[in-house]
Amino acid sequence: PESRLVLWNDDHNSFEWVIYCLVKLLGFSAEKAENAAWTVHLQGKEVVKTGSKDSLEPYKKLLEERGLTVSIEE
């Protein structure tokens, strides 16, 4: 079963920082990262990556280390 890495809205990260992290850590294009940031802002969350739980854990850790709020949903 595929798991989902979910990025959650918060009150302390700027759009620019979220976009930067998605580009640098997940390999998003700038446009895709900006669209994801807007979805998080407007809807409260966005699935930013899918895969096995084990494959998503390192990405979760990297994003959390940079102050982003993420979770893995099964």
Secondary structure, 3 states (H helix, E strand, C coil): CCEEEEEECCCCCCHHHHHHHHHHHHCCCHHHHHHHHHHHHHHCEEEEEEECHHHHHHHHHHHHHCCCEEEEEC
